[in-house]
Amino acid sequence: MTGILIFLVVFGLIVFVHEFGHFFIAKKCGILVREFSIGMGPKLFQTRRSKTSYTIRWLPLGGYVRLAGKDDASKIDPGTNVILSVNEQNIVQRIDASESNMPIAGIPIQVTKADLVKELIITGYENGDESQEISYKVDHDATVIDNTGTELTIAPEDTQFQNATAWKKLATNIAGPLMNIFLGLVVFIIWSLMAKGPSTLTVDHTLTNSPASAYLKKNDIIKAVNGKKVATFEDFSEKITAAKNKPIKLTIDRNKKQINYKLKARKVTEAGVSRYQIGIYAKSDERITTKLLRGVSTTLETSGMIFKALQNLIGSFSLNKLSGPVGIYSQTSQISKFGLTAVIAFTAMISINIGIVNLIPIPGLDGGKLLLNLIELLRGKPISEEHETVVEIAGAIFLLILIILVTGNDIYRYFIK
């Protein structure tokens, strides 16, 4: 149960930040965000503020930002019975098209014509009187309650995504992945501040009966291994491992005097992993600046590893190199056993991973949309709606097939095999 809760928190945070990136930049670019949803499926909670409906849905997986667009514009078919709420100037402020048993207070209309995109007008028969059509002007920021009971702001053409400039569309599309990468940076910094500081080359103490116990003392500073200078504790460890059980010449600084010792590393096996060590515990650097820099460097290193993994995936594709929600859940459950700091670091890594993967120029991902935005910038005009629709459908089919295959493979790997 704990693993499920941690997974929901981690996955929910990553999705929220991703969608918030799209949401925030779209708002700044003047694009109407009709809905910001956390979760999928039936609506659990809804509130409205600044033209946007904020909803929480029952299934706590995923989420979305519903931008105003040509396919998302409010449409009311002729013959639909609606309730109009008007202001003192007789301009429509709210339209209840849910046809529910508990409509809003207002004027009942049977719609004959409704244009909520260009003309902003709704026409129909009032109170069932079909002898005369009556037209009402609709406010630019009016809302409509759809058949699910969700109240959304209408989408006039000047607020729709496809009518924004190419630069604004590009900024909106790239914001989600960049926010995931930024979240990874912030979380890695938090992890670094919480965790023990990086190991230095100064000895704190030695392990009893270890190769180093007969030679090294507290506050000795390691300078070189086999005549080669070491700059970090990681560099020192790598040189010890590379030497294996061969004699090692260790140069240390003790009270500003250089001393050389010869010793052999001891092979140690833990959790099935073998390594060589001489048995020293180094002092850690607990300075805040050092920890901040470690958070930044870890972010850069993680990003580099993800790019290398993608390159390897392209060169040698395998489903075992991919993970979906099932795989992430299984990994989160395993990581949670190592404590809070491990979960925090894992969250940062997954967030960066999702951000970078979303930048891949595949239709259906943000990267595919960015590619279309770049083509629009180069051509000076967007590609035709027909071509864009074909690309989007092909991308959606590809991603659906990939998700099914990855999910099936994850279930087999983590729960059956």
N, C-alpha and C positions, 0 to 999 in steps of 0.2 A: 504493500500500500504506500509506503514511504517513497519507494522508487517511482510510482505513478505520479504522486504529488510533486516530486522534484522535477520530473519530466514535464508536467503541465506548466509549472512555473517557468522553467528554462525555455521551453518551446514557446509559451505564451509571451514571455518577455521579448524574445527574438522577433516573433511575428509582429508584436505591437510596435516595436521600434522601427521595423522595416516599413510598415504601413504608415506610421507617423511621419516618416521621411517624405513619402509621397504626398500625404495630407498637408503637411506644413508648407512645402514648396508650391503645391497647387494653389493653396490659399494665397500665398504671396504673389503668385502669377495671375491672380484674378480668375482662376478656373473654379467653378462651383464644385464643391465637394458635397454631394447630396447625402452620403452616409458614410460613417466611420464605424465599422463593425468589428467586435472582438468575438471570435467564435463563429461557428457555422450552424445552419439549421434554423429551427423555429426561434422566434424572438422571445427573450426572457425579460428584457428591460429596455426602455427607450427614453431618451430625453432629447430636446432640441435646443441648440444655441448657435447664434450667428449663422443662420441658414443651413446648418448641418445637423443631421440626425445622428445621435450617438446610440448605438445598440449593443447589447450583450446577448449572445445567442447560446442555446443549450449545449451545443457540441464544442467543448473547449479546445478545438484544434484549428489553427489557422485564423483567418480574419481577412478583411478586405477594406479598401477605400473605393467608394462608388462615385466616380467622377461624372459630371454631366457630359453626355455625349449624344450623338445622333441616334444611337440605339437605346439610350437610357432616358430620352426625353419623355416627359409625362404625356401619355396618349389616352384620350377618353373616346371610346367608340360611340357613334350615333346609336341612340336607343338606350344608353346607360342612364340610370336614375342616380342623380347626385344631389347633394345638399350644398348650397352656396352660402358662405358667411361673408357679408359685405360690410364695408365701413360707412361712415357718414356720407361719403361722396358716391356711394353705390358702386364702389370698386371691389371686386372679389379679393378677399384675403385668404380664405381657406376653401378647399373643395373636398367634400367627403364623397369619394367614389368607391368606398368599401362595400356599399349596399348592405351594411350591417344592421342589426336590430336596435343599435344604440347610436344613431347618427348625431352629428353636431347640430346645434340650433341654427336655423337659417331657412333659406328659400329652397323648396324642392323643385328640381328641374329635370325634365326628360331631355337629354342632350340630342340636338340635331347636328351640331357642328361645334368642334372645339379646336382651337389653335393656340397652344401654350408655348409655341416656339418663336413665331414671327409676329403675328398680329396681336397676340395676347388677348384673345376674345373667346367667349363661350356663349353659344346660342342654344335656345331650346324652348320647350313648352313649360310654362310655370304652373304649378299646382294642377297638372293634368289637363289644362285648358289648351287644346290643340287648335283653337281658332286663330291664335296669334303667336308668332315667334318673338321672343324677347332676347336681346343681346346684352351681355354684360362685359365690361372691360375688366381684364384680369391684371392685378398688380404684378410688377416685374418679380417681386420676391414672395409671391403667394405660395401656399403649400397645398399639397394634395395628399389625401389619405388613400392608399391603394387597398387592394382586396386582401392584403395580409395584415392590414391595420397599421402599417408603417407610414408615418407622416414624413413626406419629403418636400423639399423646395422644388418648384418647377424649374425647368432648364431652358430658359430663353437662349437663342442662338449665340448671343455675345458671351455667354458664360460656359459654352461647351468646349470640351478639350480639343476637339479636332479643329476648332476655329482659332486656337491660340497660335502664336508664332512658333516656328520650329525650335527656337532657343528655349522658349518656355516649356514646350513639350519635352525637350531633351532634359532640361533641368528637373522636371517633375519625375521622369522615368528613372533618372540616375540617382535620385535622392534616396530611394529605398535601399539599394545595395550599399551606398556610401554611409548611410546611417548604421547599417549592420557592421560595417568595418569600424566606424567610429565607436559603436557600442563595444566591440571587441577591444579596442584601445583602452577605453575607460575601465572596462571590467578587468583587463590585465593589470592596469595600474592599481586598482583596488586589491586584486590578488597579491600583487607585489608588496603593497604596503602592509597587508595582513600577514604575509608569510615571513619566515626568517630571512634576514638579509643575505645577499650573495656571499659565498665563501671567499675569504681573502687568502693570501699566501703566508699569513702569520699563523703559527702553530698555537692552538689553545691547549691541547693535551694529546697524549698518545695512548693508543690501545695497549692494555697490559699484555706483555709477551709478544708484541708485534715486532716486525723487523725494525720499525722506527724507534721503539721504546728504549733501545740501548744507546741511541745517538742523539735524538732530537729532544729539545726542552721547550717549555712554554715561552712564547714570544720570539722563538727563532723564525726568521723570514726566509722562505725558500726562494732562491735566486735562479738556479739552473739545474737541468737534468742532463747528464752526460755532456756537459759543456755548452748546452743550448739554453739560452735564457727563456724563462717562462713569464708570461705577462698576467695570466689569470689562473685560478685554481683549476678551471676546466682544462686549460692547456697543460698544466702539470699532470692532471689525471690521465689525459690522453697519452702523454709521453711514458708514464708508468705502465699503462696498459700495453703500449706498443713494445716496450722492452720485455714484457712477459716475465719469465723467471731468470733472465740474464742479469749479471751484476750491473748495478746502477751507481753512477757517480753523482752524488747529490751535493750541490753547493748551497750553503745557507749563510745568512748574515746573523751573527750573534753578537750583540753589543757593538755593532759597527765593525766587526771583524769577520772576514770571510773564512769559512771552514768547509772542507770537503770530507764527505763520508762515502764509503762503498757499502752497499747492501743489496739484498735481493727482495723483490716483491713477492707477496704470498698470494696464491690463487684462492679466491673465495667464491663459493656458489650460493646464491640466494634466489629462491623462487624459480629455480631452473636456469638462472642467468649467471654465467661465470665472468669474473673480472679479477684484475690484479690490483693489490693495494699494499701500502707499507704501514698502514695503521695509524694515521694521524687524523685528528679532528681540528679543522681550521676555524679561526675566529671569523665571525660574520660581520659584514659592513651594514650597520643599522642606520646609516644616514638616509634621511628622506630623499635627498637628491639622487643618491645611488639607486634607491628603490624605484623612484620615478623613471629614471633612465632604463632600469631593467624592464619595467612595464612597457616602455616604448620599444626597446630592442626585441622583446619577446613578441610583440605585435608584428614587427617587421620580419622576424625569423619565421613566425607562423605563416604569414602571407607568402613568403618565399617558398615554404614547404608545400603550401596548397597549390601554388602555380606549378611547381615541379610535379606534383601528383597529377594535376590536370594534363600536363605534357605527357606524362607516362601513360595516362588513361587513353589519350588520343593515339599514342604509339602502340599500345597493347590493351585493347578494350576488354574489360571483364566486369560482370555484374558484382563480383566480390569486392571491387574497388569503390562501389557506390553504396550509400545507405539512405534509406527513407525514414519516415517517422518511426517505424518499427525498430529499425537499426539504432536510431538515435535514442529511443527509449531504453533498449537493452544496454547500450553503452552508458547512458546516464545512470541506470540502476547499478551497474558495476562500479562506476566512478564514485557514486555516493557512499560506498563503503570506505573510501579513503578520507572522508571528512569534508567539511565546508570549503576549505581552500581548493581542494581538488575539483569540486563541483563548480566553483567560481571560474577556475582556469579553463575547465571544459566548456562552460558557457561562452567564454570569450572566443575559444577556438571555433566552436560551432557557428557563432555569429559571423565571424570573419569568413568562414568557409561558405556560408549561405550568401553572404554579400558578394564574394568573388565569383562564385558559381553563377549567380544571377546576372553577372556582367557578360557571360558567354553569349555571343550573338546568335542564339537559337530562337526561332519564332516561338512565342509563348512565354519566354523569359524576358526580364527587363532588358537584357542585352539585345534581344531581337528587336524590341521597340526602339532602342537606341540606334540600332543600325538603320532602321527606317527614318529616324529623325536626321541622321547624318546624310542619308541619301537625299532627303528633302532639302537640307541646307546646301548640298552641292548642286542640285538641280534647280533650286530656287522655287520649287513647288512640290507638293506632296505627290506620292505615287497614286495612281488611280484607286478608287474604292474597291474595284473588282480585284485588282492585283493584291491589295492589302488584305482583303477578305480571304483570298486563296492562301496567302502566306500564314495568316492567323489560324485558319482551319487546319492546315498541314502541321503547324507547330503544336496546336492543341492535341491533335491525334498522336503525334510523335511523343509528346510529354505523357499523355494518358497511357500509352503502351509501355513507356519506360517506367512510369510509376507502378504499374501493375507488375511488371517483371522484377523491379527492385524490391517491392513489398513482398512478393512471393519468395524471392531469394532470401530476404531478411528473415522471414518466418522460418524458412528451412534451416538457415544457418544458425539462428539463435534459439529456436524452440523445438526443432525436430532432429537435426543432425546430431 
